[in-house]
């Protein structure tokens, strides 16, 4: 018996098996599964010509296992991989979407927009430049004040009197009067 005749003979059983598998895997169409089953039989026959000598039950069982494998593989993929429509809000052409969106809609929440990030980076660079332009003694005091330490804590850590620290803070405040750090230094 040739392949075509054998497939005609197996057709009702294969279609019934495809419908059963499709009921357990709603994302699959019975006709698609049926085509995959026929393809699997054809590939197996090409690899092993004696395959068609098997019983109808054996060949249908082989094709059913193939269909179940395809359904399980796709179910596992869907379970562990996010569907595209969750990733991109405009994938369904039948559904009307709000097309007023920006690239910022795709960034995680709490992410700075690019313009704010550039401005923030420029501010930090200016702060670093201003601090580095101060004399070493004043620079140490300013860094500690920016980190939130009080003048008493700074005088203890640097082992200087509070009046020395107070003078350094005043001097640093004068030097930083026109910088972004002016609000961080309190006399």
Backbone as JSON Lines, residues from 0, in Angstrom:
{"i":0,"aa":"X","n":[0.85,-1.18,0.0],"ca":[0.0,0.0,0.0],"c":[0.9,1.24,0.0]}
{"i":1,"aa":"X","n":[0.56,2.2,-0.85],"ca":[1.39,3.41,-0.91],"c":[0.93,4.43,0.14]}
{"i":2,"aa":"X","n":[1.69,5.5,0.28],"ca":[1.47,6.5,1.31],"c":[0.11,7.18,1.17]}
{"i":3,"aa":"X","n":[-0.26,7.55,-0.05],"ca":[-1.53,8.24,-0.28],"c":[-2.72,7.39,0.15]}
{"i":4,"aa":"X","n":[-2.7,6.12,-0.25],"ca":[-3.8,5.21,0.1],"c":[-3.86,5.01,1.62]}
{"i":5,"aa":"X","n":[-2.71,4.88,2.22],"ca":[-2.67,4.66,3.67],"c":[-3.19,5.89,4.42]}
{"i":6,"aa":"X","n":[-2.84,7.08,3.95],"ca":[-3.33,8.31,4.6],"c":[-4.84,8.46,4.44]}
{"i":7,"aa":"X","n":[-5.38,8.04,3.27],"ca":[-6.84,8.07,3.08],"c":[-7.53,7.12,4.05]}
{"i":8,"aa":"X","n":[-6.91,5.99,4.26],"ca":[-7.46,5.0,5.18],"c":[-7.4,5.5,6.63]}
{"i":9,"aa":"X","n":[-6.34,6.21,6.97],"ca":[-6.15,6.72,8.34],"c":[-6.88,8.03,8.6]}
{"i":10,"aa":"X","n":[-7.36,8.69,7.55],"ca":[-7.92,10.04,7.64],"c":[-8.95,10.21,8.75]}
{"i":11,"aa":"X","n":[-10.01,9.38,8.85],"ca":[-11.01,9.61,9.91],"c":[-10.41,9.51,11.32]}
{"i":12,"aa":"X","n":[-9.54,8.55,11.55],"ca":[-8.92,8.4,12.86],"c":[-8.0,9.57,13.2]}
{"i":13,"aa":"X","n":[-7.25,10.04,12.21],"ca":[-6.35,11.17,12.44],"c":[-7.14,12.44,12.75]}
{"i":14,"aa":"X","n":[-8.23,12.67,12.02],"ca":[-9.05,13.87,12.25],"c":[-9.7,13.82,13.63]}
{"i":15,"aa":"X","n":[-10.16,12.64,14.05],"ca":[-10.77,12.5,15.38],"c":[-9.72,12.77,16.47]}
{"i":16,"aa":"X","n":[-8.53,12.24,16.29],"ca":[-7.46,12.47,17.27],"c":[-7.06,13.94,17.31]}
{"i":17,"aa":"X","n":[-7.02,14.58,16.16],"ca":[-6.67,16.01,16.1],"c":[-7.72,16.85,16.83]}
{"i":18,"aa":"X","n":[-9.02,16.5,16.69],"ca":[-10.08,17.23,17.4],"c":[-9.94,17.06,18.91]}
{"i":19,"aa":"X","n":[-9.61,15.86,19.36],"ca":[-9.47,15.6,20.8],"c":[-8.3,16.4,21.36]}
{"i":20,"aa":"X","n":[-7.17,16.39,20.68],"ca":[-6.0,17.15,21.15],"c":[-6.31,18.64,21.13]}
{"i":21,"aa":"X","n":[-7.02,19.11,20.11],"ca":[-7.36,20.54,20.0],"c":[-8.27,20.97,21.14]}
{"i":22,"aa":"X","n":[-9.11,20.07,21.66],"ca":[-9.97,20.42,22.79],"c":[-9.14,20.65,24.05]}
{"i":23,"aa":"X","n":[-8.05,19.94,24.19],"ca":[-7.21,20.11,25.38],"c":[-6.24,21.28,25.22]}
{"i":24,"aa":"X","n":[-6.05,21.73,23.99],"ca":[-5.14,22.86,23.73],"c":[-5.89,23.88,22.88]}
{"i":25,"aa":"X","n":[-6.65,24.78,23.53],"ca":[-7.51,25.7,22.78],"c":[-6.76,26.66,21.85]}
{"i":26,"aa":"X","n":[-5.46,26.85,22.06],"ca":[-4.71,27.75,21.17],"c":[-4.42,27.09,19.83]}
{"i":27,"aa":"X","n":[-4.76,25.8,19.68],"ca":[-4.51,25.08,18.43],"c":[-5.81,24.76,17.73]}
{"i":28,"aa":"X","n":[-5.76,24.8,16.42],"ca":[-6.88,24.45,15.57],"c":[-6.75,22.97,15.2]}
{"i":29,"aa":"X","n":[-7.86,22.24,15.17],"ca":[-7.83,20.82,14.85],"c":[-7.24,20.57,13.46]}
{"i":30,"aa":"X","n":[-7.54,21.45,12.5],"ca":[-7.01,21.26,11.14],"c":[-5.48,21.42,11.11]}
{"i":31,"aa":"X","n":[-4.97,22.39,11.88],"ca":[-3.52,22.56,11.94],"c":[-2.84,21.35,12.56]}
{"i":32,"aa":"X","n":[-3.44,20.84,13.62],"ca":[-2.88,19.65,14.26],"c":[-2.95,18.44,13.31]}
{"i":33,"aa":"X","n":[-4.06,18.32,12.58],"ca":[-4.2,17.23,11.62],"c":[-3.08,17.31,10.56]}
{"i":34,"aa":"X","n":[-2.82,18.5,10.06],"ca":[-1.75,18.67,9.07],"c":[-0.39,18.31,9.66]}
{"i":35,"aa":"X","n":[-0.16,18.67,10.92],"ca":[1.1,18.32,11.57],"c":[1.22,16.81,11.74]}
{"i":36,"aa":"X","n":[0.11,16.15,12.02],"ca":[0.11,14.7,12.18],"c":[0.44,14.01,10.85]}
{"i":37,"aa":"X","n":[-0.19,14.47,9.78],"ca":[0.09,13.9,8.45],"c":[1.55,14.13,8.06]}
{"i":38,"aa":"X","n":[2.04,15.34,8.34],"ca":[3.44,15.65,8.04],"c":[4.38,14.73,8.82]}
{"i":39,"aa":"X","n":[4.06,14.48,10.08],"ca":[4.9,13.6,10.9],"c":[4.91,12.18,10.32]}
{"i":40,"aa":"X","n":[3.76,11.71,9.85],"ca":[3.7,10.37,9.24],"c":[4.54,10.34,7.98]}
{"i":41,"aa":"X","n":[4.44,11.38,7.17],"ca":[5.22,11.42,5.93],"c":[6.72,11.46,6.21]}
{"i":42,"aa":"X","n":[7.13,12.24,7.2],"ca":[8.56,12.31,7.55],"c":[9.06,10.97,8.09]}
{"i":43,"aa":"X","n":[8.24,10.34,8.94],"ca":[8.64,9.04,9.5],"c":[8.74,7.99,8.39]}
{"i":44,"aa":"X","n":[7.83,8.03,7.44],"ca":[7.87,7.07,6.32],"c":[9.09,7.32,5.45]}
{"i":45,"aa":"X","n":[9.49,8.59,5.28],"ca":[10.68,8.9,4.49],"c":[11.94,8.39,5.19]}
{"i":46,"aa":"X","n":[11.95,8.43,6.52],"ca":[13.11,7.95,7.28],"c":[13.14,6.42,7.35]}
{"i":47,"aa":"X","n":[11.95,5.84,7.47],"ca":[11.87,4.39,7.64],"c":[10.72,3.87,6.78]}
{"i":48,"aa":"X","n":[10.99,3.38,5.57],"ca":[9.92,2.95,4.65],"c":[9.03,1.84,5.23]}
{"i":49,"aa":"X","n":[9.52,1.06,6.18],"ca":[8.71,-0.01,6.78],"c":[7.66,0.53,7.74]}
{"i":50,"aa":"X","n":[7.68,1.8,8.02],"ca":[6.74,2.39,8.97],"c":[5.3,2.16,8.54]}
{"i":51,"aa":"X","n":[5.03,2.23,7.24],"ca":[3.65,2.04,6.76],"c":[3.19,0.59,6.89]}
{"i":52,"aa":"X","n":[4.09,-0.33,7.23],"ca":[3.7,-1.73,7.43],"c":[3.09,-1.93,8.82]}
{"i":53,"aa":"X","n":[3.17,-0.92,9.67],"ca":[2.61,-1.01,11.01],"c":[1.08,-0.97,10.94]}
{"i":54,"aa":"X","n":[0.44,-1.28,12.07],"ca":[-1.04,-1.27,12.11],"c":[-1.54,0.18,12.1]}
{"i":55,"aa":"X","n":[-2.82,0.31,11.74],"ca":[-3.44,1.65,11.74],"c":[-3.39,2.26,13.14]}
{"i":56,"aa":"X","n":[-3.65,1.42,14.17],"ca":[-3.61,1.91,15.54],"c":[-2.24,2.48,15.86]}
{"i":57,"aa":"X","n":[-1.17,1.77,15.48],"ca":[0.19,2.21,15.79],"c":[0.51,3.54,15.1]}
{"i":58,"aa":"X","n":[0.13,3.67,13.84],"ca":[0.42,4.9,13.09],"c":[-0.39,6.07,13.65]}
{"i":59,"aa":"X","n":[-1.67,5.83,13.98],"ca":[-2.5,6.9,14.57],"c":[-1.96,7.3,15.94]}
{"i":60,"aa":"X","n":[-1.51,6.31,16.7],"ca":[-0.95,6.61,18.03],"c":[0.32,7.46,17.89]}
{"i":61,"aa":"X","n":[1.17,7.12,16.94],"ca":[2.37,7.9,16.68],"c":[2.0,9.34,16.32]}
{"i":62,"aa":"X","n":[1.02,9.51,15.43],"ca":[0.61,10.85,15.0],"c":[-0.03,11.63,16.15]}
{"i":63,"aa":"X","n":[-0.78,10.94,17.01],"ca":[-1.4,11.59,18.17],"c":[-0.33,12.08,19.15]}
{"i":64,"aa":"X","n":[0.69,11.26,19.38],"ca":[1.79,11.68,20.25],"c":[2.47,12.93,19.68]}
{"i":65,"aa":"X","n":[2.63,12.97,18.37],"ca":[3.23,14.14,17.73],"c":[2.38,15.39,17.97]}
{"i":66,"aa":"X","n":[1.06,15.25,17.8],"ca":[0.16,16.39,18.0],"c":[0.19,16.85,19.46]}
{"i":67,"aa":"X","n":[0.19,15.91,20.4],"ca":[0.25,16.3,21.82],"c":[1.57,16.99,22.15]}
{"i":68,"aa":"X","n":[2.65,16.5,21.56],"ca":[3.94,17.13,21.79],"c":[3.93,18.59,21.3]}
{"i":69,"aa":"X","n":[3.37,18.82,20.13],"ca":[3.28,20.18,19.59],"c":[2.45,21.06,20.51]}
{"i":70,"aa":"X","n":[1.32,20.54,20.97],"ca":[0.44,21.32,21.85],"c":[1.13,21.64,23.17]}
{"i":71,"aa":"X","n":[1.79,20.65,23.78],"ca":[2.48,20.88,25.05],"c":[3.62,21.88,24.9]}
{"i":72,"aa":"X","n":[4.36,21.73,23.83],"ca":[5.49,22.64,23.58],"c":[5.0,24.08,23.49]}
{"i":73,"aa":"X","n":[3.91,24.32,22.79],"ca":[3.39,25.68,22.66],"c":[2.78,26.18,23.98]}
{"i":74,"aa":"X","n":[2.16,25.28,24.74],"ca":[1.62,25.69,26.04],"c":[2.74,26.11,26.98]}
{"i":75,"aa":"X","n":[3.82,25.38,26.99],"ca":[4.97,25.72,27.84],"c":[5.55,27.05,27.4]}
{"i":76,"aa":"X","n":[5.65,27.26,26.1],"ca":[6.18,28.52,25.59],"c":[5.3,29.69,26.03]}
{"i":77,"aa":"X","n":[3.99,29.54,25.89],"ca":[3.07,30.61,26.26],"c":[3.13,30.86,27.76]}
{"i":78,"aa":"X","n":[3.31,29.82,28.56],"ca":[3.35,29.98,30.01],"c":[4.58,30.77,30.44]}
{"i":79,"aa":"X","n":[5.73,30.51,29.8],"ca":[6.97,31.11,30.26],"c":[7.45,32.3,29.43]}
{"i":80,"aa":"X","n":[6.87,32.51,28.29],"ca":[7.24,33.67,27.46],"c":[6.04,34.6,27.41]}
{"i":81,"aa":"X","n":[6.3,35.88,27.55],"ca":[5.22,36.86,27.56],"c":[4.68,37.05,26.15]}
{"i":82,"aa":"X","n":[3.36,37.01,25.96],"ca":[2.81,37.27,24.62],"c":[3.16,38.68,24.16]}
{"i":83,"aa":"X","n":[3.31,38.85,22.87],"ca":[3.71,40.14,22.32],"c":[2.74,41.26,22.68]}
{"i":84,"aa":"X","n":[1.45,40.96,22.73],"ca":[0.5,42.03,22.99],"c":[0.69,42.64,24.37]}
{"i":85,"aa":"X","n":[1.32,41.9,25.3],"ca":[1.63,42.47,26.61],"c":[2.86,43.38,26.53]}
{"i":86,"aa":"X","n":[3.73,43.13,25.57],"ca":[4.96,43.9,25.46],"c":[4.79,45.17,24.65]}
{"i":87,"aa":"X","n":[3.99,45.1,23.6],"ca":[3.81,46.24,22.71],"c":[2.32,46.57,22.68]}
{"i":88,"aa":"X","n":[1.91,47.75,23.07],"ca":[0.5,48.05,23.24],"c":[-0.3,48.22,21.96]}
{"i":89,"aa":"X","n":[0.29,48.08,20.79],"ca":[-0.46,48.35,19.57],"c":[-0.35,47.2,18.56]}
{"i":90,"aa":"X","n":[-0.39,45.95,19.03],"ca":[-0.19,44.82,18.13],"c":[-1.47,44.33,17.48]}
{"i":91,"aa":"X","n":[-2.63,44.56,18.06],"ca":[-3.87,44.05,17.53],"c":[-4.51,45.09,16.61]}
{"i":92,"aa":"X","n":[-4.55,44.83,15.28],"ca":[-5.09,45.84,14.35],"c":[-6.6,46.02,14.49]}
{"i":93,"aa":"X","n":[-7.32,45.02,15.07],"ca":[-8.77,45.12,15.21],"c":[-9.17,45.96,16.42]}
{"i":94,"aa":"X","n":[-8.26,46.18,17.32],"ca":[-8.54,46.91,18.55],"c":[-8.03,48.34,18.4]}
{"i":95,"aa":"X","n":[-8.84,49.29,18.84],"ca":[-8.41,50.69,18.78],"c":[-7.59,51.02,20.0]}
{"i":96,"aa":"X","n":[-6.43,51.59,19.79],"ca":[-5.53,51.95,20.87],"c":[-5.33,53.45,20.89]}
{"i":97,"aa":"X","n":[-4.98,53.93,22.05],"ca":[-4.59,55.33,22.18],"c":[-3.2,55.45,21.55]}
{"i":98,"aa":"X","n":[-3.12,56.18,20.44],"ca":[-1.84,56.28,19.74],"c":[-1.0,57.44,20.25]}
{"i":99,"aa":"X","n":[-1.46,58.1,21.29],"ca":[-0.7,59.2,21.87],"c":[0.2,58.63,22.96]}
{"i":100,"aa":"X","n":[1.36,58.14,22.56],"ca":[2.31,57.58,23.52],"c":[3.69,58.05,23.13]}
{"i":101,"aa":"X","n":[4.6,57.9,24.07],"ca":[5.98,58.3,23.82],"c":[6.89,57.14,24.17]}
{"i":102,"aa":"X","n":[8.14,57.19,23.77],"ca":[9.07,56.12,24.14],"c":[9.19,55.96,25.65]}
{"i":103,"aa":"X","n":[8.88,57.0,26.42],"ca":[8.94,56.92,27.88],"c":[7.94,55.91,28.43]}
{"i":104,"aa":"X","n":[6.86,55.64,27.66],"ca":[5.86,54.67,28.11],"c":[6.45,53.27,28.21]}
{"i":105,"aa":"X","n":[7.55,53.02,27.53],"ca":[8.15,51.69,27.5],"c":[9.25,51.52,28.54]}
{"i":106,"aa":"X","n":[9.65,52.6,29.22],"ca":[10.69,52.51,30.24],"c":[10.07,52.11,31.57]}
{"i":107,"aa":"X","n":[10.81,51.41,32.4],"ca":[10.28,51.06,33.72],"c":[9.95,52.32,34.51]}
{"i":108,"aa":"X","n":[8.94,52.21,35.39],"ca":[8.57,53.38,36.17],"c":[9.73,53.79,37.07]}
{"i":109,"aa":"X","n":[9.84,55.07,37.32],"ca":[10.93,55.58,38.14],"c":[12.17,55.9,37.33]}
{"i":110,"aa":"X","n":[12.14,55.61,36.04],"ca":[13.28,55.91,35.18],"c":[13.21,57.37,34.78]}
{"i":111,"aa":"X","n":[14.33,58.05,34.87],"ca":[14.39,59.46,34.49],"c":[14.27,59.58,32.98]}
{"i":112,"aa":"X","n":[13.51,60.58,32.51],"ca":[13.44,60.76,31.07],"c":[14.8,61.26,30.59]}
{"i":113,"aa":"X","n":[15.11,61.08,29.32],"ca":[16.45,61.42,28.82],"c":[16.85,62.87,29.07]}
{"i":114,"aa":"X","n":[15.93,63.8,28.91],"ca":[16.27,65.22,29.13],"c":[16.64,65.46,30.59]}
{"i":115,"aa":"X","n":[15.84,64.92,31.51],"ca":[16.12,65.09,32.94],"c":[17.44,64.42,33.31]}
{"i":116,"aa":"X","n":[17.73,63.26,32.69],"ca":[18.99,62.56,32.98],"c":[20.19,63.39,32.53]}
{"i":117,"aa":"X","n":[20.08,64.04,31.37],"ca":[21.18,64.89,30.88],"c":[21.37,66.08,31.81]}
{"i":118,"aa":"X","n":[20.27,66.71,32.2],"ca":[20.35,67.87,33.1],"c":[20.95,67.44,34.44]}
{"i":119,"aa":"X","n":[20.49,66.31,34.95],"ca":[21.01,65.8,36.23],"c":[22.52,65.54,36.12]}
{"i":120,"aa":"X","n":[22.94,64.93,35.02],"ca":[24.37,64.67,34.81],"c":[25.18,65.96,34.73]}
{"i":121,"aa":"X","n":[24.64,66.97,34.05],"ca":[25.33,68.25,33.95],"c":[25.43,68.92,35.33]}
{"i":122,"aa":"X","n":[24.36,68.84,36.12],"ca":[24.38,69.41,37.48],"c":[25.45,68.72,38.33]}
{"i":123,"aa":"X","n":[25.49,67.38,38.23],"ca":[26.5,66.66,39.01],"c":[27.92,67.03,38.58]}
{"i":124,"aa":"X","n":[28.13,67.2,37.3],"ca":[29.45,67.59,36.81],"c":[29.82,68.98,37.31]}
{"i":125,"aa":"X","n":[28.85,69.89,37.31],"ca":[29.1,71.25,37.81],"c":[29.41,71.22,39.31]}
{"i":126,"aa":"X","n":[28.67,70.42,40.06],"ca":[28.92,70.3,41.49],"c":[30.33,69.77,41.74]}
{"i":127,"aa":"X","n":[30.7,68.72,41.01],"ca":[32.04,68.16,41.17],"c":[33.12,69.18,40.81]}
{"i":128,"aa":"X","n":[32.9,69.94,39.74],"ca":[33.88,70.96,39.33],"c":[34.04,72.02,40.41]}
{"i":129,"aa":"X","n":[32.91,72.48,40.96],"ca":[32.97,73.53,41.99],"c":[33.66,73.01,43.24]}
{"i":130,"aa":"X","n":[33.31,71.81,43.66],"ca":[33.92,71.25,44.88],"c":[35.43,71.06,44.67]}
{"i":131,"aa":"X","n":[35.82,70.57,43.51],"ca":[37.24,70.33,43.25],"c":[38.02,71.64,43.14]}
{"i":132,"aa":"X","n":[37.35,72.77,42.88],"ca":[38.05,74.06,42.78],"c":[38.33,74.66,44.16]}
{"i":133,"aa":"X","n":[37.69,74.13,45.2],"ca":[37.91,74.64,46.56],"c":[39.26,74.17,47.09]}
{"i":134,"aa":"X","n":[39.85,74.94,48.03],"ca":[41.06,74.45,48.71],"c":[40.73,73.15,49.46]}
{"i":135,"aa":"X","n":[41.74,72.3,49.65],"ca":[41.53,70.97,50.24],"c":[40.79,71.02,51.57]}
{"i":136,"aa":"X","n":[41.18,71.93,52.47],"ca":[40.52,72.01,53.78],"c":[39.03,72.32,53.64]}
{"i":137,"aa":"X","n":[38.72,73.3,52.81],"ca":[37.32,73.66,52.59],"c":[36.56,72.56,51.86]}
{"i":138,"aa":"X","n":[37.24,71.9,50.93],"ca":[36.61,70.82,50.17],"c":[36.16,69.7,51.11]}
{"i":139,"aa":"X","n":[37.0,69.31,52.06],"ca":[36.64,68.26,53.01],"c":[35.4,68.64,53.81]}
{"i":140,"aa":"X","n":[35.36,69.9,54.25],"ca":[34.21,70.38,55.04],"c":[32.95,70.36,54.18]}
{"i":141,"aa":"X","n":[33.03,70.83,52.95],"ca":[31.86,70.87,52.07],"c":[31.34,69.46,51.79]}
{"i":142,"aa":"X","n":[32.25,68.54,51.52],"ca":[31.82,67.17,51.25],"c":[31.08,66.6,52.45]}
{"i":143,"aa":"X","n":[31.62,66.82,53.63],"ca":[30.97,66.31,54.84],"c":[29.61,66.97,55.07]}
{"i":144,"aa":"X","n":[29.51,68.27,54.78],"ca":[28.23,68.97,54.95],"c":[27.2,68.46,53.94]}
{"i":145,"aa":"X","n":[27.64,68.23,52.7],"ca":[26.73,67.71,51.67],"c":[26.23,66.32,52.07]}
{"i":146,"aa":"X","n":[27.09,65.55,52.73],"ca":[26.69,64.22,53.19],"c":[25.79,64.27,54.43]}
{"i":147,"aa":"X","n":[25.53,65.48,54.93],"ca":[24.56,65.64,56.01],"c":[25.13,65.71,57.4]}
{"i":148,"aa":"X","n":[26.43,65.86,57.53],"ca":[27.03,65.94,58.87],"c":[26.93,67.36,59.4]}
{"i":149,"aa":"X","n":[26.79,67.47,60.71],"ca":[26.72,68.79,61.35],"c":[28.14,69.33,61.55]}
{"i":150,"aa":"X","n":[28.22,70.63,61.85],"ca":[29.54,71.23,62.09],"c":[30.22,70.59,63.31]}
{"i":151,"aa":"X","n":[29.44,70.21,64.3],"ca":[30.01,69.56,65.49],"c":[30.63,68.2,65.11]}
{"i":152,"aa":"X","n":[29.94,67.44,64.28],"ca":[30.47,66.13,63.85],"c":[31.73,66.32,63.01]}
{"i":153,"aa":"X","n":[31.71,67.33,62.15],"ca":[32.88,67.6,61.3],"c":[34.09,68.0,62.15]}
{"i":154,"aa":"X","n":[33.86,68.86,63.15],"ca":[34.98,69.29,64.0],"c":[35.55,68.1,64.77]}
{"i":155,"aa":"X","n":[34.7,67.17,65.17],"ca":[35.18,65.98,65.88],"c":[36.0,65.1,64.94]}
{"i":156,"aa":"X","n":[35.49,64.86,63.74],"ca":[36.19,63.97,62.8],"c":[37.51,64.56,62.32]}
{"i":157,"aa":"X","n":[37.52,65.87,62.06],"ca":[38.75,66.5,61.56],"c":[39.67,66.95,62.69]}
{"i":158,"aa":"X","n":[39.22,66.8,63.92],"ca":[39.98,67.2,65.1],"c":[40.38,68.68,65.04]}
{"i":159,"aa":"X","n":[39.4,69.5,64.68],"ca":[39.56,70.95,64.62],"c":[38.5,71.57,65.53]}
{"i":160,"aa":"X","n":[38.72,72.79,65.93],"ca":[37.73,73.46,66.78],"c":[36.51,73.82,65.94]}
{"i":161,"aa":"X","n":[35.39,74.03,66.63],"ca":[34.16,74.4,65.93],"c":[34.31,75.76,65.25]}
{"i":162,"aa":"X","n":[35.08,76.65,65.83],"ca":[35.25,77.97,65.2],"c":[36.01,77.84,63.88]}
{"i":163,"aa":"X","n":[37.0,76.95,63.81],"ca":[37.75,76.72,62.55],"c":[36.8,76.17,61.49]}
{"i":164,"aa":"X","n":[35.98,75.2,61.89],"ca":[35.02,74.6,60.95],"c":[34.0,75.65,60.51]}
{"i":165,"aa":"X","n":[33.56,76.48,61.44],"ca":[32.6,77.53,61.11],"c":[33.19,78.51,60.09]}
{"i":166,"aa":"X","n":[34.46,78.89,60.26],"ca":[35.11,79.79,59.3],"c":[35.23,79.11,57.92]}
{"i":167,"aa":"X","n":[35.58,77.86,57.92],"ca":[35.69,77.14,56.63],"c":[34.34,77.04,55.94]}
{"i":168,"aa":"X","n":[33.29,76.82,56.71],"ca":[31.94,76.76,56.14],"c":[31.58,78.12,55.55]}
{"i":169,"aa":"X","n":[31.87,79.19,56.28],"ca":[31.58,80.54,55.78],"c":[32.36,80.81,54.5]}
{"i":170,"aa":"X","n":[33.63,80.47,54.48],"ca":[34.48,80.68,53.3],"c":[33.95,79.86,52.11]}
{"i":171,"aa":"X","n":[33.6,78.6,52.39],"ca":[33.07,77.75,51.32],"c":[31.74,78.3,50.81]}
{"i":172,"aa":"X","n":[30.9,78.78,51.69],"ca":[29.61,79.35,51.28],"c":[29.82,80.56,50.37]}
{"i":173,"aa":"X","n":[30.82,81.38,50.67],"ca":[31.12,82.53,49.81],"c":[31.58,82.07,48.43]}
{"i":174,"aa":"X","n":[32.43,81.04,48.4],"ca":[32.93,80.54,47.12],"c":[31.83,79.84,46.31]}
{"i":175,"aa":"X","n":[30.89,79.26,47.02],"ca":[29.83,78.5,46.35],"c":[28.55,79.3,46.14]}
{"i":176,"aa":"X","n":[28.59,80.6,46.39],"ca":[27.39,81.43,46.33],"c":[26.64,81.31,45.01]}
{"i":177,"aa":"X","n":[27.34,81.12,43.9],"ca":[26.67,81.05,42.6],"c":[26.61,79.62,42.04]}
{"i":178,"aa":"X","n":[26.81,78.62,42.88],"ca":[26.82,77.23,42.38],"c":[25.55,76.5,42.8]}
{"i":179,"aa":"X","n":[25.3,75.35,42.22],"ca":[24.12,74.55,42.61],"c":[24.18,74.06,44.05]}
{"i":180,"aa":"X","n":[25.36,74.12,44.69],"ca":[25.5,73.65,46.07],"c":[25.18,74.71,47.12]}
{"i":181,"aa":"X","n":[24.84,75.91,46.71],"ca":[24.68,76.99,47.68],"c":[23.63,76.66,48.74]}
{"i":182,"aa":"X","n":[22.61,75.85,48.41],"ca":[21.59,75.51,49.38],"c":[22.0,74.39,50.33]}
{"i":183,"aa":"X","n":[23.1,73.69,50.02],"ca":[23.56,72.6,50.86],"c":[24.42,73.09,52.03]}
{"i":184,"aa":"X","n":[24.94,74.32,51.93],"ca":[25.85,74.86,52.95],"c":[25.07,75.86,53.79]}
{"i":185,"aa":"X","n":[24.94,75.54,55.06],"ca":[24.25,76.44,56.0],"c":[25.24,76.91,57.04]}
{"i":186,"aa":"X","n":[25.28,78.21,57.24],"ca":[26.18,78.76,58.27],"c":[25.64,78.51,59.65]}
